[in-house]
């Protein structure tokens, strides 16, 4: 196991120094309510899994071992050496159309939670159908949801045939030791999704990135960043050079929580939502999770892109529509 100080936390602190809001967004829609109560935890102190566990434990839930990394590969300098050119090569970027709805275009917003956010929660039966559809297609639920997300935002691209790069966090619990189980154990891989790319192709790209140990290459790259002064980190972030690749957004799935419905504390019940933070160089945050067999989707948008809630609301509607369409035709795996 690799012992750690968290090499990624100083980069989030540098982003915060640039005026970015680095809070991970969690929402709880309590029974009988329709609007979520939001909680934000700093990504420099938690990752999504740790943050949700922290919130549920504060509310009285007993949560023992948190999810562990499933991929067997351990840390190695080899993937870092292989991906090193990515940090200096020109950045491939995808451009969005001007996001104008109801007269709102690219408003700036003070440091704080992004106001443009939308969500959807599936019923248990539909959640089960998402699982079954993915299993029948021979892919993970993650792959299926990423495919549908990519289709959902594509109408907003200037070039709708463009390949879209997404950042996907990787949970390193089980390979990295930290001072507490709720700390930030996340690294990431980047996966680029083509227009109308088949599910199996996207699934293969994700597996290949993990097999290449891209998540360890990125982790070690940030670890080397401990040698860089805070000001250098801020400069690299401002110039969009702090990641191995530019990504349109982050897509994160916290997985399946309490499928046996053993958590019964009233303060914990209801539907739960989640989204990773958004940054100026990664402006869309798409999060999903399943709590007590109900899958939730959430999209938030960086305020420099738009503060208009109609934008993520449209993307979520597209996301849900693409999922529903695929489920309606069980023979088709989009």
N, C-alpha and C positions, 0 to 999 in steps of 0.2 A: 504494500500500500504506500502511496505517496503522502508524506506529511505536508501540511499546508498551513500556511497563511494563504488567504484567498488572493490570487494574483489579479482577479478581475475587479475586485472592489475598488482599488485606487482609480481605475478608469471610470467607474460610475461616479466617484467623487469628483474627478476632473470634469465630467460632463455636467455635474451639478454646479461646478464652478463657472461653467459657461452659461448658466441660467436654465439648464434642462431640469425637468421634473422627473426624478428617477424612482418614483413610487410605483410598486406593482399594484395594480388595481384588483381588489376583491370585492364582490358584491353578494349580499344575502337578501333574497326575496323571502321574507318570513311568510308562513302560512296565512292565507287570507289577504295578503298584500299583493300589489302589482308592480310597485317600484322598489328597487334595491336600496339597501343601506350600504354605503361604500366605506371600505377600509383601505388605506394605502400603507404599505410597508416598503422601506427603502431597499432597493436592490443591492446596495452596498452591504446590507446586513442580512438579507434573506434571499432565497430564490423562491420560485412559485410554490414548489412542494413544501419547503420549509415554512413559507409564509402562511399557507393554508393550515398546516398542522399547528402553527403557533396560534392562529386565530381560534381554531376549533378547541384547542387545549384551554385557552383562556376562558372559553365558554363552558368548560366542564367535560368535554369529550376525552375519553381515554384512547390515545393513539400511541401505539408502541413503536415498532420498527417502521421507518419510512421506506418508500420504494427504493430499490437498489438498481444500479446499472445492470442491464441484461447482457450487453456485449462484453465478451470475455477479455478483450485486448487491454493491456495496461499501458501506462505512459511510456513514451519513447521519443527520442530526439529525431528519429528518422522522418516521421510525417512533417515535423517542423522544417527540416531541411528541404523536403520536397515541395512544400507550399511557400517557401520563403520568397520566390519571385512574385507571388501574388500580391505581396505587400508593396511592391514598387512598380508593378505594371499599371498601365492606364486603367481607370475604373470603367467598367461597363455599367451604364445607368439606364433606367427605364423612365420615360417621361409620362406624366399624367396630363390629361386635358385640364384646362382651367376648371376648377370645381365650383361652379356657380349654380346655386339653387336658392330661390327666394332672395336673390340679390346679395348673397354673401360670397365673397371671394377672398381667400387667403388672408384672413385677419390674423394679426398677432394677438397674443394673449399673455397676461402676466404669468410669472412662474407659479405653477399649480397644476392640478389635475386637468388633463385635456377635456374640454367640454363636449366635443363631438364624439359621442359614444352611443352604441346601440347593441341590443342583445336579443337572443331567442332561447327558449328552453323547450326541449322536446319531451313529450310524454314517455312513460316507461315503454309502452308498446313500440313506439317509433324508435326509441333508443335501441331496443332489442333488434329491430329490423336493420338498423345501421350496422350493428355488430354482425348480424347474420349475412347481410349483403357483402360486407368486407371479407368475411371468412369464406364465403362462396367464391368470391373473386380471387382468393389466394393472396390478399394483401392485408395490411394492418388498417385499423380504423383511422390512424393518423394519415396514412396515404390517401385514403378515400376522402377525408375531410380537407386535406391540402389540395387535392385535385379540384374539389368543388369550390374551395375558397379562391383558387386561381381563376376559375371561370367567373366567379362573382365580381371580381374587381376588373376583369379584362375590358369591359365596355368603357371604362374610364381612362384607358391607356391612349396616348396619342397614336401609337402604332399598335393596333390590336393583334397583330401577328407576332409581337415581340416576345422573346423569352423572358420570364419573370424570375429573378433570384429571390429566394426566401431564406431567412435565418431560422434554424430549428434548434432550440436549446437541447442539450444532452445532460442528463442527470448523472453525476460522477460518484454518487454515494456507493460505497462498497469498494471504491478504488482510491479515494482521497479521505484523509482524516482531518477533521476540523474540531474546533473546541465545543461545538454543539451540533445536534443533528438537524436543526432548523436553519443553519447558516447557508451561505451561498455556495452550492456545490455544482453550479452549472457552467458548462462550456457550450460550444455550439458547432454545428455543421451548416454549410450553405448548400442549397439545392435549387437548381434552375429548372423551371417548368415551362415547357414549350406549349404553344397553342394546340389544344386538342390532343395533348400527349396521353397515351394510354396509361391506365392505372399501373400495369405491371412495369412499365418503363420508369415511372416515378418511384415505385417501390424499389426497383433495382438501383436507382441513383442513390436513394437513402442508404440502402445496405452497403453499396460500394463506398460511400463517404465514411461510414462507420468502419468498414473493413480497412480502409486506408488510414484510419485513426485520425481523421481530420480534427475531431474534437480534442485529441491530445496535442496536435500541432498548434491549434489555436490557444489551448490552455498554456502551453509552454511559451508561446509567443508573448502572451500577457505576463507570464512569470518573468521573462526577460525585461519586461517593461518596468520592473522595480528599479532598474538602473537609470531610468529616464526621470528627470525632474518633473514635478507637477505641471510646470508651465509647458514642457514639451508634450506631455500627454494632452493638455488642452489644445495645443497647436495641431496635433495630429487628428484629434476629434473634430476640430473646426474645419480642417481641410478634408475631412471624410477619408482619412488614411489609417484609421485605428483598427480596422478589421481587414481580414484577408481578402474579402470581397465586399462590394457594395450590395446591399439588399434593399428591395422595395419595402419589406416589412418583416416582422417576426411572427412566426406561427408556433404556438406552444400549446401542448395538450398535457394537463396535469394527471390524466389517466382516470382510473375507476376507483372511486372512494366509497367505502362502506356499502358494497352491494348487498350484504346480508342485513342491512338496516339495524345494526347493533347500537348505533349512536341514537339515543333517545332523549338526550337532554333538550328540553324545549328551546333553549337559546341557540341550538345548533341546527334546528330543523328548517326546512324550506328548500328553496333552490339556490345554488351557489354559482357565481360567475367569476371569471378571472380573465385578465389580459396582461401581457408583458408591457413594460414601459415603451413609449415611443420617443425617438430622438430625431434630430434634424436630418440625419443621414439614414434613418430607418423609420419612415413616417407612418407606417401602418402597424398596429399591434392587434393581432388576432389570437384569441385564446379560447380554449375549450376545456371542459372537464365533465366528468360524470359523477354525480353525488346521489347515492341511493337510487341508482338506475335511471336517472334523468340527465340526459346530455344537454349541456348548455354551450352556446356560442356567444362570443362577444368580440366586437371590433371597436377600437378607438383610433383616433387620427391625431397626428401632431398638430398643434394649433397654428403653426406657420403654414400648414397645408390648407386647413380650413377649421373653423369653429362651428360650422353649420351641422347640426345633428342630422339633417336630411341626407348627408353624404354617407356616413356609416350605416344609417338606417336602410338606404337603398342597397348597400353592399350586403348587409345581413339578410335582407329579403331575397336578394339574388342567391346568396349562399344556401339559405333554407330551400329556395325553389329548386336549385340544382340537386340538392340532396333528395328532396321529395320526388323529383322527376325520376331520379335513378332508382329509388325504392319502388316506385309505381310500376316499373318494368323490371321485374326481378331477373329477367334473362339478360339484361343489358348491364354492363359494368362501366358505362361511360368511358 
